[in-house]
Amino acid sequence: MKKKNIESIVRANIAALSPYSTARDEYQGELGVFLDANESPYENGYNRYPDPHQKRLKAILSEKKGVNAENIFLGNGSDEAIDLMFRLFCEPAEDNAVAIAPSYGMYKVAAAINNVQMREIQLGEEFSLPVEELLSACDEHTKLMFICSPNNPTGNLFPRESILHLAEEFEGMLVVDEAYIDFAGAESLVGAIATHPNIVVLQTLSKAWAMAGLRLGLALADKRVVEIMSQVKYPYNINQAALQIVEKLLSEPIDDKVAEIVTERSEVAEKLCNMSFVDKVYPSDANFLLVRVDDADAVYNHLIADGIIVRNRTRVQGCEGCLRITIGTPEENLKMLKSLEAYEEKSAVC
């Protein structure tokens, strides 16, 4: 396998960038008289700027993820890392990116914000990964490729071998979004970073770890990629309160909750399959189900009337007639199913 040269992919102005030096970069101690950053001297727990390198939290995540701290970038959700991919590797109005479709909408939004063309390749039959079509869509200006696995909104995990093949054949950076990997019962691609430096794995604490409100995402990547991301990010991108709360919550086990969601996913899917207005429940490796129904708008509006919010995906190409239903607590799932049973009874009468 040919070793990818990261430096050749990075934008020239980014490679030449002199990053901002924060007030604490030159100081390594725990104690001191801090008169360097124009902060308030009156202690309230948040009067000082947070660690711009997030060393304590990265040390904890290093153990949990099985990677060195130098391979971890922390962002304001995974969205910050997605945006940074475009800013690091794509010349505006010149380069392009390739992504599967349907998939997470922020890839396309971030491309548009950065004035980068996004080439979307529709998934194959049963939402299979179109490997050769993705590679064929690339040219000398294709710097990024996005693969969400398990994919949102389809819910399916793509074969590891297929993703590694893309990494080996693609000359740019392959961004693998593993936001839902904790529900898949499959091995992460994080281990492939050592042999495939052009792979960037995105993970999040918003799903299985139940920290969506804290907005903390991870990019796990080659040391050089993390270094460049860290030079370009805003200096204090993770606030002190988030750092402290995340550190505390990471000490609490999540295995039982993940297991319950996976069990509920199977039970909800089985019940939905038996409803007359449901055409198909797609297999899922995530914490949601993609469900094709006979009238997505009508079912969606019925659930809304009962105070239950799901995602209507019927206007997304490839997801026509589909609702995306997140797996909630057993009580929430039961309420949703009872609402759909009422819809079924009403439809039968009509």
Legacy VTK file of the C-alpha trace (Angstrom):
# vtk DataFile Version 3.0
C-alpha trace
ASCII
DATASET POLYDATA
POINTS 350 float
0.000 0.000 0.000
1.323 3.413 -0.985
1.892 5.697 2.020
-0.215 8.825 1.735
1.609 12.164 2.038
-0.552 14.358 4.260
1.539 17.461 3.599
0.755 17.288 -0.110
-2.990 17.450 0.596
-2.962 20.364 3.061
-3.739 23.813 1.642
-0.546 25.817 1.140
-1.690 28.752 3.296
-2.609 26.386 6.134
0.752 24.614 5.951
2.473 28.010 6.227
0.218 29.263 9.030
1.749 30.614 12.237
-0.863 29.543 14.801
-2.117 31.808 17.558
-0.198 31.333 20.798
-2.461 31.263 23.846
-1.662 32.823 27.172
-0.784 29.503 28.834
1.243 27.836 26.063
4.531 28.810 27.675
3.567 27.753 31.214
3.465 24.099 32.294
2.904 24.328 36.055
-0.305 23.879 38.034
0.124 26.923 40.265
1.177 30.459 39.558
0.258 34.114 39.566
-1.486 34.559 36.242
-1.137 38.148 35.044
-0.770 37.339 31.360
-4.269 36.959 29.857
-6.243 39.971 31.095
-8.632 37.679 32.974
-10.538 38.604 36.091
-8.484 37.648 39.177
-11.595 36.882 41.231
-12.063 33.122 41.478
-15.473 31.640 40.703
-14.347 28.445 38.998
-14.617 29.930 35.522
-12.661 33.178 35.609
-9.632 31.583 33.923
-9.437 30.478 30.307
-9.684 26.691 29.855
-6.776 24.515 28.764
-6.635 25.030 24.976
-5.034 21.585 24.587
-7.519 19.750 26.835
-4.691 17.586 28.227
-6.581 16.031 31.166
-9.606 15.066 29.111
-7.503 13.716 26.257
-5.615 11.513 28.733
-8.928 9.997 29.878
-10.194 9.529 26.329
-6.861 8.028 25.308
-7.456 5.128 27.701
-11.075 4.659 26.661
-10.407 4.808 22.924
-7.132 2.905 22.901
-5.226 5.614 21.032
-2.476 8.024 22.031
-3.549 11.464 23.206
-1.599 12.967 20.297
-4.076 11.267 17.948
-7.122 12.964 19.521
-8.661 16.258 18.469
-11.549 17.611 20.525
-14.097 19.890 18.920
-17.371 21.656 19.573
-19.306 18.600 18.431
-18.215 16.601 15.383
-19.431 19.515 13.269
-16.324 21.544 14.147
-14.082 18.736 12.875
-16.169 18.444 9.687
-15.765 22.158 9.013
-12.035 21.981 9.730
-11.610 19.243 7.123
-12.726 21.687 4.444
-10.640 24.548 5.820
-7.502 22.406 6.015
-7.652 20.512 2.753
-9.921 22.262 0.226
-9.169 25.400 -1.770
-12.462 27.320 -2.042
-14.002 27.389 -5.535
-11.315 24.984 -6.743
-11.361 21.678 -4.868
-14.259 19.292 -4.335
-15.418 16.593 -1.932
-17.307 13.320 -2.413
-19.920 11.872 -0.064
-22.524 9.146 -0.024
-26.213 10.028 -0.197
-28.445 9.948 1.663
-26.250 10.764 4.640
-25.636 13.335 7.372
-26.612 16.739 6.015
-23.772 18.743 7.610
-21.200 17.448 5.112
-23.026 19.248 2.309
-23.723 22.342 4.429
-20.073 22.637 5.493
-18.996 22.249 1.867
-21.325 25.062 0.805
-20.132 27.347 3.609
-16.527 26.794 2.503
-17.395 27.220 -1.211
-16.401 23.645 -2.035
-18.307 21.517 -4.541
-19.896 18.429 -2.996
-20.344 15.413 -5.254
-22.964 13.087 -3.798
-23.105 9.442 -4.844
-26.343 7.589 -4.161
-26.116 4.409 -2.114
-26.730 1.160 -3.943
-29.443 -1.433 -3.464
-30.461 -1.865 0.173
-28.258 1.150 0.941
-25.029 -0.654 0.016
-21.742 1.247 -0.294
-20.993 2.128 -3.973
-17.206 1.819 -3.719
-16.293 2.031 -7.389
-18.784 4.835 -8.064
-17.251 6.860 -5.243
-13.754 6.416 -6.647
-14.926 7.217 -10.170
-16.371 10.509 -8.942
-12.915 11.683 -7.842
-10.475 13.780 -9.842
-7.255 15.657 -9.114
-9.224 18.274 -7.169
-11.050 15.818 -4.884
-9.513 16.303 -1.455
-12.164 14.818 0.872
-14.485 11.823 0.993
-17.127 11.364 3.695
-18.469 7.955 4.770
-20.881 7.810 7.707
-20.861 4.281 9.151
-23.315 3.352 10.624
-24.955 5.749 8.241
-27.504 8.408 9.098
-30.383 8.143 8.144
-30.187 4.591 6.755
-28.771 3.045 9.952
-26.514 0.453 8.325
-22.836 -0.253 8.976
-20.645 -0.566 5.888
-18.076 -3.384 5.480
-14.716 -2.554 7.022
-12.873 -3.980 4.013
-14.728 -1.677 1.636
-13.858 1.433 3.641
-10.192 0.422 3.882
-10.164 -0.153 0.124
-11.421 3.401 -0.358
-8.662 4.716 1.920
-6.020 2.851 -0.053
-7.247 3.963 -3.481
-8.277 7.539 -2.676
-5.543 10.177 -2.815
-7.268 12.562 -0.409
-8.530 12.389 3.165
-11.204 9.801 3.969
-13.435 10.994 6.823
-15.267 8.091 8.496
-18.056 9.322 10.745
-18.665 6.786 13.527
-21.215 8.750 15.551
-23.292 5.577 16.042
-20.531 2.951 16.317
-21.350 2.175 19.983
-24.669 0.640 18.917
-23.227 -1.454 16.080
-21.485 -4.234 17.976
-18.582 -3.823 15.552
-14.957 -2.763 15.748
-14.148 0.885 15.151
-11.800 1.887 12.345
-9.668 3.828 14.823
-7.025 1.101 14.724
-6.528 1.706 10.991
-5.161 5.208 11.560
-1.665 3.821 12.200
-1.515 2.205 8.752
-3.773 4.627 6.854
-2.767 8.220 7.734
-5.387 9.600 5.354
-8.234 8.237 7.515
-9.902 10.600 9.993
-12.406 8.878 12.301
-15.106 11.071 13.808
-16.794 9.996 17.026
-19.099 11.800 19.415
-20.145 11.870 23.042
-23.666 12.965 22.031
-25.213 9.541 21.399
-24.200 6.559 23.548
-22.541 8.790 26.148
-25.652 11.010 26.458
-23.801 14.340 26.287
-25.454 16.019 23.292
-26.021 19.185 25.320
-22.307 19.526 26.079
-21.272 19.551 22.389
-18.074 17.550 22.379
-16.885 15.534 19.403
-13.685 13.692 18.619
-11.536 13.411 15.532
-9.139 10.487 15.825
-6.376 10.801 13.278
-2.712 10.714 12.380
-0.597 12.862 14.705
0.218 15.338 11.935
-3.447 15.778 11.018
-4.323 16.482 14.668
-1.479 18.983 14.889
-2.771 20.925 11.885
-6.367 20.823 13.141
-5.195 22.164 16.503
-3.323 25.018 14.823
-6.404 26.126 12.890
-9.118 25.715 15.554
-10.165 28.616 17.742
-7.845 28.651 20.791
-10.415 27.922 23.510
-12.941 25.867 21.541
-13.996 23.702 24.527
-15.195 25.661 27.558
-14.186 24.925 31.142
-17.643 23.792 32.277
-17.853 21.249 29.445
-14.365 19.929 30.208
-15.238 19.353 33.865
-18.655 17.801 33.287
-17.470 15.528 30.466
-14.600 14.278 32.637
-17.088 13.393 35.377
-19.616 11.709 33.065
-16.945 9.604 31.383
-16.454 7.830 34.716
-20.034 6.543 34.597
-20.572 3.244 32.694
-22.828 3.228 29.641
-22.879 -0.482 28.726
-26.274 -1.188 30.308
-27.915 1.782 28.623
-26.445 0.926 25.227
-27.585 -2.673 25.653
-31.113 -1.524 26.522
-31.270 0.679 23.433
-30.113 -2.210 21.226
-32.716 -4.526 22.776
-35.440 -1.899 22.429
-34.383 -1.349 18.819
-35.119 -4.981 17.996
-38.413 -5.036 19.861
-39.650 -1.781 18.340
-38.645 -2.971 14.859
-40.594 -6.205 15.340
-43.738 -4.384 16.436
-43.502 -1.893 13.600
-43.142 -4.693 11.055
-46.544 -6.028 12.107
-48.362 -2.741 11.459
-50.389 -2.681 8.242
-49.281 0.782 7.124
-45.563 -0.034 7.511
-43.975 -1.152 4.250
-40.478 -1.828 5.582
-38.270 -1.426 8.642
-34.659 -1.262 7.516
-31.983 -3.130 9.491
-30.167 -0.793 11.848
-26.766 -0.694 13.551
-27.560 2.674 15.138
-29.869 4.021 17.846
-32.686 4.667 15.372
-34.812 2.925 12.774
-35.572 4.030 9.232
-39.179 3.060 8.558
-40.967 3.196 5.203
-44.714 3.796 5.564
-47.624 4.243 3.164
-48.034 7.975 3.913
-45.072 9.502 5.719
-46.601 12.951 6.070
-49.819 11.594 7.557
-48.023 9.354 10.061
-45.647 12.169 10.988
-48.497 14.621 11.580
-50.383 12.047 13.664
-47.358 11.565 15.924
-46.844 15.326 16.215
-50.468 15.699 17.318
-49.701 13.214 20.109
-46.622 15.198 21.148
-44.165 12.712 19.628
-41.444 14.083 17.354
-39.722 11.870 14.791
-37.762 12.895 11.669
-39.639 12.969 8.378
-37.128 11.962 5.683
-39.596 11.453 2.819
-38.192 14.421 0.851
-34.658 13.027 0.904
-33.721 11.163 -2.281
-33.511 7.468 -1.485
-35.685 7.810 1.623
-39.024 8.537 0.000
-41.878 7.566 2.306
-39.552 7.142 5.278
-39.550 8.296 8.872
-36.467 8.087 11.071
-37.461 7.042 14.576
-34.971 7.358 17.422
-35.046 4.614 20.060
-36.012 6.208 23.379
-36.616 4.796 26.819
-38.970 1.781 27.042
-41.706 4.144 28.232
-41.173 6.559 25.330
-41.095 3.723 22.819
-44.335 2.304 24.221
-46.031 5.681 23.924
-44.891 5.988 20.314
-46.103 2.475 19.447
-49.486 3.062 21.079
-49.850 6.251 19.045
-49.092 4.335 15.860
-51.566 1.617 16.831
-54.207 4.333 17.160
-53.227 5.623 13.713
-53.606 2.104 12.316
-57.072 1.726 13.830
-58.155 5.120 12.500
-56.839 4.270 9.030
-58.685 0.964 9.024
-61.973 2.709 9.788
-61.434 5.231 7.025
LINES 1 351
350 0 1 2 3 4 5 6 7 8 9 10 11 12 13 14 15 16 17 18 19 20 21 22 23 24 25 26 27 28 29 30 31 32 33 34 35 36 37 38 39 40 41 42 43 44 45 46 47 48 49 50 51 52 53 54 55 56 57 58 59 60 61 62 63 64 65 66 67 68 69 70 71 72 73 74 75 76 77 78 79 80 81 82 83 84 85 86 87 88 89 90 91 92 93 94 95 96 97 98 99 100 101 102 103 104 105 106 107 108 109 110 111 112 113 114 115 116 117 118 119 120 121 122 123 124 125 126 127 128 129 130 131 132 133 134 135 136 137 138 139 140 141 142 143 144 145 146 147 148 149 150 151 152 153 154 155 156 157 158 159 160 161 162 163 164 165 166 167 168 169 170 171 172 173 174 175 176 177 178 179 180 181 182 183 184 185 186 187 188 189 190 191 192 193 194 195 196 197 198 199 200 201 202 203 204 205 206 207 208 209 210 211 212 213 214 215 216 217 218 219 220 221 222 223 224 225 226 227 228 229 230 231 232 233 234 235 236 237 238 239 240 241 242 243 244 245 246 247 248 249 250 251 252 253 254 255 256 257 258 259 260 261 262 263 264 265 266 267 268 269 270 271 272 273 274 275 276 277 278 279 280 281 282 283 284 285 286 287 288 289 290 291 292 293 294 295 296 297 298 299 300 301 302 303 304 305 306 307 308 309 310 311 312 313 314 315 316 317 318 319 320 321 322 323 324 325 326 327 328 329 330 331 332 333 334 335 336 337 338 339 340 341 342 343 344 345 346 347 348 349
